[in-house]
Amino acid sequence: MTKVSRKPANDMLPEYDFASMKGGVRGKYTAQYRAGTNLVLLDPEVAEAFPTDAAVNQALRAVLNMTKVVRLPSKALDRTPQKAARR
């Protein structure tokens, strides 16, 4: 029979001394967090194509502008691949 080692509820090691750390401010980003965030994880190949947040925003704005110019008929949006295959 093997012994099961249980991890303590508080997994902080006693040698951590946060009082001696400088620069830490509790709640530094609380206001920003409460205001809301729109963080998105990009796939590596997408991140390579758009290296900055400004480049991503510019590309997304271009897509939004194109959707305002090009409107598909509502019937084209309702069509599913199964219905299209039957015809």
MARRO-162833 format. One record per residue: residue number from 1; chain; x, y, z of N, C-alpha, C in turn. Coordinates in nm, 2 decimals. Example, Ala and Ser with C-alpha at 12.3 -4.5 7.8 and 13.67 -1.06 7.14 Angstrom:
(1 "A" (1.32 -0.57 0.78) (1.23 -0.45 0.78) (1.32 -0.33 0.78)) (2 "A" (1.28 -0.22 0.71) (1.37 -0.11 0.71) (1.29 0.00 0.79)) 
END
This chain:
(1 "A" (0.08 -0.12 0.00) (0.00 0.00 0.00) (0.09 0.12 0.00)) (2 "A" (0.06 0.22 -0.09) (0.14 0.34 -0.09) (0.07 0.45 -0.01)) (3 "A" (0.16 0.54 0.04) (0.11 0.65 0.12) (0.07 0.77 0.02)) (4 "A" (-0.03 0.83 0.05) (-0.08 0.94 -0.03) (-0.03 1.07 0.04)) (5 "A" (0.05 1.15 -0.02) (0.09 1.27 0.04) (-0.01 1.38 0.01)) (6 "A" (-0.05 1.45 0.11) (-0.15 1.55 0.10) (-0.08 1.69 0.09)) (7 "A" (-0.13 1.77 0.00) (-0.07 1.90 -0.02) (-0.14 1.99 0.09)) (8 "A" (-0.07 2.07 0.16) (-0.13 2.16 0.25) (-0.22 2.26 0.18)) (9 "A" (-0.33 2.30 0.25) (-0.42 2.40 0.20) (-0.35 2.53 0.16)) (10 "A" (-0.26 2.57 0.24) (-0.19 2.69 0.20) (-0.05 2.65 0.15)) (11 "A" (-0.03 2.65 0.02) (0.09 2.60 -0.04) (0.20 2.70 -0.05)) (12 "A" (0.19 2.81 0.02) (0.30 2.91 0.03) (0.41 2.86 0.12)) (13 "A" (0.53 2.86 0.08) (0.64 2.82 0.16) (0.67 2.93 0.26)) (14 "A" (0.72 2.88 0.38) (0.74 2.98 0.49) (0.86 3.08 0.46)) (15 "A" (0.95 3.04 0.36) (1.06 3.13 0.33) (1.02 3.25 0.24)) (16 "A" (0.90 3.25 0.20) (0.85 3.37 0.12) (0.83 3.48 0.22)) (17 "A" (0.90 3.60 0.19) (0.88 3.71 0.28) (0.84 3.83 0.19)) (18 "A" (0.71 3.84 0.18) (0.65 3.95 0.10) (0.67 4.09 0.15)) (19 "A" (0.70 4.10 0.28) (0.72 4.23 0.35) (0.85 4.29 0.29)) (20 "A" (0.94 4.21 0.26) (1.07 4.27 0.21) (1.07 4.30 0.06)) (21 "A" (0.97 4.26 -0.01) (0.96 4.29 -0.15) (0.92 4.43 -0.17)) (22 "A" (0.98 4.50 -0.27) (0.95 4.64 -0.30) (0.87 4.65 -0.43)) (23 "A" (0.79 4.75 -0.43) (0.72 4.78 -0.55) (0.58 4.72 -0.56)) (24 "A" (0.55 4.63 -0.47) (0.42 4.56 -0.48) (0.31 4.65 -0.42)) (25 "A" (0.20 4.67 -0.49) (0.09 4.75 -0.44) (-0.03 4.67 -0.44)) (26 "A" (-0.10 4.65 -0.33) (-0.22 4.57 -0.33) (-0.33 4.64 -0.40)) (27 "A" (-0.40 4.58 -0.49) (-0.51 4.63 -0.56) (-0.47 4.73 -0.67)) (28 "A" (-0.35 4.73 -0.72) (-0.30 4.82 -0.82) (-0.39 4.83 -0.95)) (29 "A" (-0.44 4.71 -0.99) (-0.51 4.70 -1.11) (-0.66 4.67 -1.09)) (30 "A" (-0.71 4.69 -0.97) (-0.85 4.66 -0.94) (-0.95 4.74 -1.02)) (31 "A" (-0.92 4.87 -1.03) (-1.01 4.96 -1.11) (-1.02 4.92 -1.25)) (32 "A" (-0.90 4.89 -1.31) (-0.90 4.85 -1.45) (-0.97 4.72 -1.47)) (33 "A" (-0.96 4.62 -1.38) (-1.02 4.49 -1.38) (-1.18 4.51 -1.37)) (34 "A" (-1.22 4.59 -1.28) (-1.36 4.61 -1.27) (-1.42 4.68 -1.38)) (35 "A" (-1.35 4.77 -1.45) (-1.40 4.84 -1.57) (-1.42 4.74 -1.69)) (36 "A" (-1.35 4.63 -1.68) (-1.37 4.53 -1.78) (-1.25 4.51 -1.87)) (37 "A" (-1.23 4.39 -1.91) (-1.11 4.37 -2.00) (-1.16 4.29 -2.12)) (38 "A" (-1.09 4.31 -2.23) (-1.12 4.24 -2.36) (-0.99 4.17 -2.41)) (39 "A" (-0.93 4.09 -2.32) (-0.81 4.02 -2.36) (-0.84 3.90 -2.45)) (40 "A" (-0.77 3.89 -2.55) (-0.79 3.78 -2.65) (-0.65 3.71 -2.67)) (41 "A" (-0.65 3.58 -2.67) (-0.53 3.50 -2.70) (-0.53 3.47 -2.85)) (42 "A" (-0.42 3.52 -2.91) (-0.41 3.50 -3.06) (-0.33 3.37 -3.08)) (43 "A" (-0.36 3.30 -3.19) (-0.28 3.19 -3.23) (-0.15 3.24 -3.27)) (44 "A" (-0.04 3.16 -3.26) (0.09 3.20 -3.30) (0.11 3.26 -3.44)) (45 "A" (0.04 3.20 -3.54) (0.06 3.25 -3.67) (-0.01 3.38 -3.69)) (46 "A" (-0.12 3.41 -3.62) (-0.19 3.53 -3.62) (-0.11 3.64 -3.55)) (47 "A" (-0.05 3.61 -3.44) (0.03 3.70 -3.36) (0.16 3.74 -3.44)) (48 "A" (0.20 3.65 -3.53) (0.32 3.68 -3.61) (0.28 3.78 -3.72)) (49 "A" (0.16 3.77 -3.77) (0.12 3.86 -3.88) (0.08 4.00 -3.82)) (50 "A" (0.04 4.00 -3.70) (0.00 4.13 -3.64) (0.08 4.15 -3.51)) (51 "A" (0.20 4.20 -3.52) (0.29 4.21 -3.41) (0.25 4.31 -3.30)) (52 "A" (0.16 4.40 -3.33) (0.13 4.50 -3.22) (-0.03 4.51 -3.21)) (53 "A" (-0.07 4.56 -3.10) (-0.21 4.58 -3.07) (-0.27 4.67 -3.17)) (54 "A" (-0.20 4.77 -3.21) (-0.24 4.87 -3.31) (-0.27 4.80 -3.45)) (55 "A" (-0.19 4.71 -3.49) (-0.20 4.64 -3.61) (-0.33 4.55 -3.61)) (56 "A" (-0.35 4.48 -3.49) (-0.47 4.40 -3.48) (-0.60 4.49 -3.49)) (57 "A" (-0.60 4.60 -3.41) (-0.71 4.69 -3.42) (-0.74 4.75 -3.55)) (58 "A" (-0.63 4.78 -3.63) (-0.65 4.83 -3.76) (-0.72 4.73 -3.85)) (59 "A" (-0.67 4.60 -3.84) (-0.73 4.49 -3.93) (-0.87 4.47 -3.89)) (60 "A" (-0.90 4.47 -3.76) (-1.04 4.44 -3.72) (-1.13 4.55 -3.76)) (61 "A" (-1.08 4.68 -3.75) (-1.17 4.79 -3.80) (-1.19 4.78 -3.95)) (62 "A" (-1.10 4.73 -4.02) (-1.12 4.72 -4.17) (-1.22 4.61 -4.19)) (63 "A" (-1.22 4.50 -4.12) (-1.32 4.40 -4.13) (-1.46 4.46 -4.10)) (64 "A" (-1.47 4.53 -3.99) (-1.60 4.59 -3.95) (-1.65 4.69 -4.06)) (65 "A" (-1.56 4.77 -4.12) (-1.60 4.85 -4.23) (-1.65 4.78 -4.35)) (66 "A" (-1.58 4.66 -4.38) (-1.63 4.58 -4.49) (-1.77 4.52 -4.47)) (67 "A" (-1.80 4.49 -4.34) (-1.93 4.43 -4.32) (-2.04 4.54 -4.33)) (68 "A" (-2.00 4.66 -4.32) (-2.10 4.77 -4.34) (-2.12 4.79 -4.49)) (69 "A" (-2.02 4.77 -4.57) (-2.03 4.79 -4.72) (-2.10 4.67 -4.78)) (70 "A" (-2.05 4.55 -4.75) (-2.10 4.43 -4.81) (-2.21 4.36 -4.72)) (71 "A" (-2.33 4.35 -4.77) (-2.43 4.29 -4.69) (-2.49 4.17 -4.77)) (72 "A" (-2.48 4.05 -4.70) (-2.54 3.94 -4.77) (-2.69 3.93 -4.75)) (73 "A" (-2.76 3.88 -4.85) (-2.91 3.86 -4.83) (-2.93 3.77 -4.71)) (74 "A" (-3.04 3.79 -4.64) (-3.07 3.71 -4.52) (-3.09 3.56 -4.56)) (75 "A" (-3.13 3.53 -4.68) (-3.15 3.39 -4.72) (-3.01 3.32 -4.73)) (76 "A" (-2.91 3.39 -4.77) (-2.77 3.33 -4.78) (-2.72 3.30 -4.64)) (77 "A" (-2.76 3.38 -4.54) (-2.72 3.35 -4.40) (-2.79 3.23 -4.34)) (78 "A" (-2.92 3.21 -4.38) (-3.00 3.10 -4.33) (-2.96 2.96 -4.39)) (79 "A" (-2.89 2.96 -4.50) (-2.86 2.84 -4.56) (-2.76 2.76 -4.49)) (80 "A" (-2.78 2.63 -4.46) (-2.69 2.55 -4.40) (-2.62 2.46 -4.50)) (81 "A" (-2.50 2.40 -4.47) (-2.44 2.32 -4.57) (-2.52 2.20 -4.61)) (82 "A" (-2.60 2.14 -4.52) (-2.68 2.03 -4.55) (-2.79 2.06 -4.65)) (83 "A" (-2.85 2.18 -4.64) (-2.95 2.22 -4.73) (-2.89 2.25 -4.87)) (84 "A" (-2.77 2.30 -4.87) (-2.70 2.34 -5.00) (-2.66 2.21 -5.07)) (85 "A" (-2.63 2.10 -4.99) (-2.58 1.98 -5.06) (-2.70 1.90 -5.12)) (86 "A" (-2.82 1.92 -5.07) (-2.94 1.85 -5.12) (-2.98 1.91 -5.25)) (87 "A" (-2.96 2.04 -5.28) (-3.01 2.10 -5.40) (-2.93 2.06 -5.52)) 
END
